[in-house]
Amino acid sequence: MGWQDGKELEGQSGDPQEEGELLDPLTPVREHCEQIEKCLKAQERLEECNSQTEEKCTEELFDFLHARDHCVAHELFSKLK
């Protein structure tokens, strides 16, 4: 009798996907960090660039991602087990 057999006897399938979806701890941290002032300003500049020009706005995108990831780096590891 293995682990799978024991789970089936308990009424569980033993399949991790059926037990419930795992949530990525990075997603809520990123959403929170996108709301800080520095990220909001960078996102505003990115949206303004996208709406007013036909260029790719790469610099503005990198500025936004840098600001968000800087915030995430400070908060993420406290959320991980």
N, CA, C and O atoms as a MOPAC input file, in Angstrom:
PM7 MOZYME 1SCF
protein

 N      0.85900 1    -1.17600 1     0.00000 1
 C      0.00000 1     0.00000 1     0.00000 1
 C      0.89600 1     1.22700 1     0.00000 1
 O      1.66600 1     1.44900 1     0.93500 1
 N      0.78900 1     2.01500 1    -1.05000 1
 C      1.60700 1     3.21200 1    -1.18600 1
 C      0.83400 1     4.46100 1    -0.81700 1
 O     -0.30500 1     4.39800 1    -0.35300 1
 N      1.47300 1     5.58800 1    -1.03200 1
 C      0.87600 1     6.88200 1    -0.70400 1
 C     -0.41500 1     7.10400 1    -1.48300 1
 O     -1.40500 1     7.56400 1    -0.91500 1
 N     -0.42000 1     6.78300 1    -2.77700 1
 C     -1.61400 1     6.97200 1    -3.61200 1
 C     -2.76200 1     6.11400 1    -3.08900 1
 O     -3.90100 1     6.57700 1    -3.02900 1
 N     -2.47200 1     4.86100 1    -2.70600 1
 C     -3.51800 1     3.97400 1    -2.20100 1
 C     -4.10900 1     4.51800 1    -0.90800 1
 O     -5.32200 1     4.45600 1    -0.70400 1
 N     -3.26500 1     5.04600 1    -0.04200 1
 C     -3.74500 1     5.62400 1     1.21100 1
 C     -4.64400 1     6.82400 1     0.97300 1
 O     -5.63900 1     6.99400 1     1.67700 1
 N     -4.31700 1     7.65800 1    -0.00300 1
 C     -5.14600 1     8.82100 1    -0.32900 1
 C     -6.49800 1     8.38100 1    -0.87800 1
 O     -7.52500 1     8.97800 1    -0.55600 1
 N     -6.50000 1     7.33100 1    -1.71200 1
 C     -7.76000 1     6.85800 1    -2.27700 1
 C     -8.65500 1     6.28600 1    -1.18800 1
 O     -9.87300 1     6.45100 1    -1.24700 1
 N     -8.07200 1     5.61400 1    -0.19000 1
 C     -8.85800 1     5.08400 1     0.91400 1
 C     -9.45800 1     6.20700 1     1.75500 1
 O    -10.54500 1     6.05400 1     2.31100 1
 N     -8.75800 1     7.32800 1     1.84900 1
 C     -9.25200 1     8.47400 1     2.60800 1
 C    -10.29600 1     9.26400 1     1.83600 1
 O    -10.88300 1    10.20100 1     2.37800 1
 N    -10.53700 1     8.90500 1     0.58800 1
 C    -11.50900 1     9.61900 1    -0.22300 1
 C    -10.90800 1    10.73800 1    -1.03900 1
 O    -11.63600 1    11.50500 1    -1.67000 1
 N     -9.59100 1    10.84600 1    -1.03800 1
 C     -8.91400 1    11.86400 1    -1.82300 1
 C     -8.24200 1    11.18400 1    -3.00200 1
 O     -7.83000 1    10.02800 1    -2.90800 1
 N     -8.13500 1    11.88600 1    -4.08600 1
 C     -7.54900 1    11.30000 1    -5.28600 1
 C     -6.03200 1    11.23700 1    -5.21100 1
 O     -5.41800 1    10.40400 1    -5.87700 1
 N     -5.42200 1    12.09500 1    -4.41800 1
 C     -3.97400 1    12.13700 1    -4.35300 1
 C     -3.35900 1    13.00900 1    -5.42800 1
 O     -2.14800 1    13.23200 1    -5.43300 1
 N     -4.17600 1    13.50000 1    -6.33000 1
 C     -3.69900 1    14.36500 1    -7.40700 1
 C     -3.66700 1    15.79800 1    -6.88900 1
 O     -4.71300 1    16.33600 1    -6.52800 1
 N     -2.49200 1    16.43200 1    -6.84200 1
 C     -2.39700 1    17.79400 1    -6.29300 1
 C     -3.26800 1    18.80600 1    -7.02900 1
 O     -3.72400 1    19.77300 1    -6.41900 1
 N     -3.51100 1    18.60900 1    -8.32700 1
 C     -4.33900 1    19.55700 1    -9.06800 1
 C     -5.78900 1    19.49100 1    -8.61600 1
 O     -6.49600 1    20.49700 1    -8.66600 1
 N     -6.23800 1    18.33600 1    -8.17900 1
 C     -7.62400 1    18.20200 1    -7.73800 1
 C     -7.81400 1    18.66700 1    -6.30300 1
 O     -8.94400 1    18.91600 1    -5.88500 1
 N     -6.74300 1    18.78800 1    -5.54700 1
 C     -6.84200 1    19.20400 1    -4.15600 1
 C     -7.02900 1    20.70400 1    -4.01500 1
 O     -7.36800 1    21.17600 1    -2.93000 1
 N     -6.82400 1    21.44600 1    -5.05000 1
 C     -6.97900 1    22.89400 1    -5.01000 1
 C     -5.84100 1    23.55300 1    -5.75200 1
 O     -4.71600 1    23.05400 1    -5.77600 1
 N     -6.14700 1    24.66600 1    -6.34700 1
 C     -5.13900 1    25.38400 1    -7.11300 1
 C     -4.18400 1    26.10100 1    -6.17300 1
 O     -4.60600 1    26.75400 1    -5.21800 1
 N     -2.91600 1    25.97400 1    -6.44800 1
 C     -1.91400 1    26.71100 1    -5.69100 1
 C     -1.84200 1    28.12700 1    -6.23700 1
 O     -1.88500 1    28.34200 1    -7.44800 1
 N     -1.73200 1    29.07900 1    -5.34100 1
 C     -1.65000 1    30.47400 1    -5.75000 1
 C     -0.19700 1    30.92000 1    -5.76100 1
 O      0.57100 1    30.59000 1    -4.85700 1
 N      0.16500 1    31.65800 1    -6.76900 1
 C      1.51100 1    32.20400 1    -6.87500 1
 C      1.63700 1    33.35900 1    -5.88400 1
 O      0.89900 1    34.33700 1    -6.00100 1
 N      2.54800 1    33.27700 1    -4.91300 1
 C      2.67700 1    34.35900 1    -3.92800 1
 C      3.18700 1    35.65800 1    -4.54000 1
 O      3.08100 1    36.71300 1    -3.91600 1
 N      3.73500 1    35.59900 1    -5.74100 1
 C      4.26700 1    36.79000 1    -6.39500 1
 C      3.15600 1    37.70400 1    -6.91100 1
 O      3.31600 1    38.92400 1    -6.92600 1
 N      2.03800 1    37.12500 1    -7.33300 1
 C      0.95800 1    37.90600 1    -7.94100 1
 C      0.39800 1    38.98200 1    -7.01000 1
 O      0.35600 1    40.14600 1    -7.40900 1
 N     -0.03600 1    38.65100 1    -5.78300 1
 C     -0.56600 1    39.72500 1    -4.92100 1
 C      0.48600 1    40.75600 1    -4.52100 1
 O      0.16100 1    41.92700 1    -4.32800 1
 N      1.73600 1    40.33500 1    -4.39700 1
 C      2.79600 1    41.28700 1    -4.05100 1
 C      2.99300 1    42.26800 1    -5.19800 1
 O      3.13900 1    43.46900 1    -4.97100 1
 N      2.99800 1    41.76000 1    -6.43800 1
 C      3.13000 1    42.65000 1    -7.60000 1
 C      1.95600 1    43.61900 1    -7.67800 1
 O      2.14400 1    44.80500 1    -7.94700 1
 N      0.74200 1    43.11300 1    -7.44300 1
 C     -0.43700 1    43.98500 1    -7.49500 1
 C     -0.33900 1    45.08500 1    -6.45200 1
 O     -0.68600 1    46.23500 1    -6.72300 1
 N      0.13100 1    44.73600 1    -5.26400 1
 C      0.29600 1    45.74100 1    -4.20800 1
 C      1.35600 1    46.76900 1    -4.60200 1
 O      1.15600 1    47.97200 1    -4.44000 1
 N      2.47200 1    46.28800 1    -5.11500 1
 C      3.58100 1    47.18100 1    -5.46600 1
 C      3.22200 1    48.10500 1    -6.62300 1
 O      3.74800 1    49.21400 1    -6.71000 1
 N      2.34200 1    47.66900 1    -7.50700 1
 C      1.93200 1    48.51900 1    -8.62400 1
 C      1.14000 1    49.73000 1    -8.15600 1
 O      0.93900 1    50.67000 1    -8.92600 1
 N      0.68600 1    49.72200 1    -6.90200 1
 C     -0.11600 1    50.82000 1    -6.37600 1
 C      0.70300 1    51.86000 1    -5.61400 1
 O      0.15200 1    52.87100 1    -5.18000 1
 N      2.00100 1    51.63400 1    -5.44200 1
 C      2.80500 1    52.64200 1    -4.74500 1
 C      3.06900 1    53.81400 1    -5.68900 1
 O      3.00600 1    53.67300 1    -6.91000 1
 N      3.36300 1    54.95800 1    -5.10400 1
 C      3.47000 1    56.20700 1    -5.87200 1
 C      4.50200 1    56.13400 1    -6.99700 1
 O      4.23500 1    56.57600 1    -8.11500 1
 N      5.66000 1    55.58600 1    -6.71000 1
 C      6.72300 1    55.52100 1    -7.71700 1
 C      6.28300 1    54.68000 1    -8.92100 1
 O      6.55600 1    55.04800 1   -10.06300 1
 N      5.61300 1    53.57300 1    -8.67400 1
 C      5.14000 1    52.71400 1    -9.77200 1
 C      4.00100 1    53.38100 1   -10.53300 1
 O      3.92700 1    53.27900 1   -11.75800 1
 N      3.12200 1    54.05800 1    -9.81800 1
 C      2.01100 1    54.73100 1   -10.48900 1
 C      2.51500 1    55.80700 1   -11.44100 1
 O      1.98900 1    55.96200 1   -12.54300 1
 N      3.53500 1    56.55000 1   -11.01700 1
 C      4.10200 1    57.58600 1   -11.89300 1
 C      4.75600 1    56.96100 1   -13.12100 1
 O      4.58400 1    57.45700 1   -14.23400 1
 N      5.50100 1    55.87900 1   -12.92600 1
 C      6.15600 1    55.20600 1   -14.05200 1
 C      5.11700 1    54.61100 1   -14.99900 1
 O      5.28100 1    54.66200 1   -16.21800 1
 N      4.05500 1    54.05100 1   -14.43900 1
 C      2.99800 1    53.47900 1   -15.27200 1
 C      2.27000 1    54.58100 1   -16.04500 1
 O      1.90000 1    54.39100 1   -17.20400 1
 N      2.06900 1    55.71700 1   -15.41000 1
 C      1.42800 1    56.85300 1   -16.08100 1
 C      2.27400 1    57.33800 1   -17.26100 1
 O      1.74300 1    57.61000 1   -18.33800 1
 N      3.59200 1    57.44700 1   -17.05500 1
 C      4.48800 1    57.84000 1   -18.15500 1
 C      4.46000 1    56.81600 1   -19.28700 1
 O      4.49700 1    57.18600 1   -20.46100 1
 N      4.39500 1    55.53500 1   -18.93800 1
 C      4.33100 1    54.47700 1   -19.94900 1
 C      3.03800 1    54.57100 1   -20.75400 1
 O      3.06600 1    54.48800 1   -21.98200 1
 N      1.91400 1    54.74300 1   -20.07500 1
 C      0.63000 1    54.85000 1   -20.77400 1
 C      0.58100 1    56.09700 1   -21.64900 1
 O      0.04700 1    56.06000 1   -22.75700 1
 N      1.13700 1    57.20100 1   -21.15300 1
 C      1.18500 1    58.43700 1   -21.93700 1
 C      2.03300 1    58.24000 1   -23.19200 1
 O      1.65400 1    58.68200 1   -24.27700 1
 N      3.15200 1    57.59200 1   -23.04800 1
 C      4.02800 1    57.32400 1   -24.19400 1
 C      3.31100 1    56.43900 1   -25.21000 1
 O      3.35900 1    56.70400 1   -26.41100 1
 N      2.65100 1    55.39900 1   -24.73300 1
 C      1.94500 1    54.48400 1   -25.63800 1
 C      0.81900 1    55.17500 1   -26.38900 1
 O      0.56000 1    54.85500 1   -27.54900 1
 N      0.15200 1    56.11300 1   -25.74500 1
 C     -0.99100 1    56.76200 1   -26.38700 1
 C     -0.57900 1    57.89000 1   -27.33500 1
 O     -1.32700 1    58.22400 1   -28.25400 1
 N      0.60100 1    58.47800 1   -27.12200 1
 C      0.98900 1    59.64600 1   -27.91000 1
 C      1.98100 1    59.35000 1   -29.02800 1
 O      2.13200 1    60.15900 1   -29.94300 1
 N      2.64800 1    58.22500 1   -28.97200 1
 C      3.67000 1    57.95200 1   -29.98300 1
 C      3.48500 1    56.55900 1   -30.56300 1
 O      2.75500 1    55.72800 1   -30.02200 1
 N      4.15700 1    56.32900 1   -31.66700 1
 C      4.13900 1    55.00500 1   -32.27600 1
 C      5.38100 1    54.20400 1   -31.91700 1
 O      5.53400 1    53.06300 1   -32.35300 1
 N      6.26700 1    54.79500 1   -31.12600 1
 C      7.47300 1    54.07500 1   -30.73800 1
 C      7.12300 1    52.97800 1   -29.73000 1
 O      5.98200 1    52.87900 1   -29.27900 1
 N      8.08400 1    52.18400 1   -29.39600 1
 C      7.85500 1    51.03700 1   -28.51300 1
 C      7.80400 1    51.39500 1   -27.03200 1
 O      7.30500 1    50.60000 1   -26.23500 1
 N      8.30000 1    52.55700 1   -26.64000 1
 C      8.29700 1    53.00500 1   -25.23900 1
 C      9.05200 1    52.03400 1   -24.32800 1
 O      8.65400 1    51.80400 1   -23.18600 1
 N     10.12400 1    51.48100 1   -24.83500 1
 C     10.90200 1    50.49600 1   -24.08900 1
 C     11.48300 1    51.07900 1   -22.80700 1
 O     11.45400 1    50.42700 1   -21.76300 1
 N     12.00400 1    52.28500 1   -22.87100 1
 C     12.60700 1    52.90000 1   -21.68800 1
 C     11.56500 1    53.08200 1   -20.58300 1
 O     11.84500 1    52.81300 1   -19.41500 1
 N     10.37400 1    53.53500 1   -20.94700 1
 C      9.30900 1    53.73500 1   -19.96500 1
 C      8.85500 1    52.40100 1   -19.37300 1
 O      8.56600 1    52.31300 1   -18.18000 1
 N      8.79300 1    51.36500 1   -20.21300 1
 C      8.42000 1    50.03600 1   -19.72400 1
 C      9.45000 1    49.53000 1   -18.72500 1
 O      9.08800 1    49.01700 1   -17.66600 1
 N     10.73100 1    49.67000 1   -19.05300 1
 C     11.77800 1    49.22300 1   -18.13900 1
 C     11.75800 1    50.01500 1   -16.83600 1
 O     12.01300 1    49.44900 1   -15.77300 1
 N     11.46300 1    51.30600 1   -16.89600 1
 C     11.36600 1    52.11600 1   -15.67800 1
 C     10.25000 1    51.59800 1   -14.77400 1
 O     10.43000 1    51.48600 1   -13.56100 1
 N      9.10200 1    51.28400 1   -15.36500 1
 C      7.97800 1    50.76200 1   -14.58800 1
 C      8.32600 1    49.40000 1   -13.98200 1
 O      8.10800 1    49.18100 1   -12.79100 1
 N      8.86300 1    48.48700 1   -14.79200 1
 C      9.20700 1    47.15500 1   -14.29500 1
 C     10.27700 1    47.22400 1   -13.21000 1
 O     10.23100 1    46.46300 1   -12.24400 1
 N     11.23300 1    48.12500 1   -13.36300 1
 C     12.27400 1    48.28800 1   -12.35500 1
 C     11.67600 1    48.77300 1   -11.03100 1
 O     12.01800 1    48.25300 1    -9.96900 1
 N     10.79800 1    49.75400 1   -11.09100 1
 C     10.17600 1    50.28500 1    -9.87000 1
 C      9.34000 1    49.20900 1    -9.18100 1
 O      9.40300 1    49.05900 1    -7.96100 1
 N      8.55900 1    48.46000 1    -9.95900 1
 C      7.71400 1    47.41100 1    -9.38200 1
 C      8.56200 1    46.29600 1    -8.79000 1
 O      8.30900 1    45.85400 1    -7.67000 1
 N      9.56600 1    45.83800 1    -9.53000 1
 C     10.38500 1    44.73200 1    -9.05200 1
 C     11.24500 1    45.12500 1    -7.85700 1
 O     11.56500 1    44.27700 1    -7.02400 1
 N     11.62300 1    46.39800 1    -7.75900 1
 C     12.36100 1    46.87700 1    -6.58800 1
 C     11.49100 1    46.72200 1    -5.33800 1
 O     11.97300 1    46.27400 1    -4.29700 1
 N     10.23700 1    47.08400 1    -5.43900 1
 C      9.29900 1    46.93000 1    -4.32400 1
 C      9.07700 1    45.45100 1    -4.01600 1
 O      9.09100 1    45.04700 1    -2.85400 1
 N      8.87300 1    44.64900 1    -5.05200 1
 C      8.61500 1    43.21500 1    -4.88100 1
 C      9.78500 1    42.54100 1    -4.17200 1
 O      9.57800 1    41.68400 1    -3.31400 1
 N     11.00000 1    42.91800 1    -4.52000 1
 C     12.18400 1    42.29600 1    -3.92500 1
 C     12.21100 1    42.46900 1    -2.41100 1
 O     12.69500 1    41.59400 1    -1.69400 1
 N     11.69900 1    43.58000 1    -1.92900 1
 C     11.70100 1    43.82600 1    -0.48900 1
 C     10.59500 1    43.06400 1     0.23500 1
 O     10.71700 1    42.80300 1     1.43200 1
 N      9.52800 1    42.70500 1    -0.45700 1
 C      8.37900 1    42.09400 1     0.20000 1
 C      8.22100 1    40.59800 1    -0.04500 1
 O      7.61700 1    39.90800 1     0.77600 1
 N      8.74200 1    40.08700 1    -1.13800 1
 C      8.44200 1    38.71900 1    -1.55000 1
 C      8.94200 1    37.66600 1    -0.57700 1
 O      8.19700 1    36.74300 1    -0.24600 1
 N     10.15800 1    37.77000 1    -0.11600 1
 C     10.73500 1    36.69200 1     0.67500 1
 C     10.06300 1    36.52800 1     2.03400 1
 O     10.14400 1    35.45300 1     2.62900 1
 N      9.41300 1    37.55100 1     2.53100 1
 C      8.66700 1    37.39600 1     3.78100 1
 C      7.38200 1    36.60300 1     3.55700 1
 O      6.79800 1    36.09100 1     4.51200 1
 N      6.93500 1    36.49500 1     2.30500 1
 C      5.70800 1    35.76500 1     1.97700 1
 C      5.96700 1    34.29300 1     1.65700 1
 O      5.03800 1    33.48700 1     1.68800 1
 N      7.21000 1    33.93100 1     1.35100 1
 C      7.53900 1    32.55500 1     0.98400 1
 C      7.76600 1    31.71100 1     2.22200 1
 O      8.19400 1    32.20900 1     3.26300 1
 N      7.47500 1    30.43700 1     2.09400 1
 C      7.67400 1    29.51400 1     3.22100 1
 C      9.04700 1    28.91800 1     3.16300 1
 O      9.40900 1    28.11600 1     4.02300 1

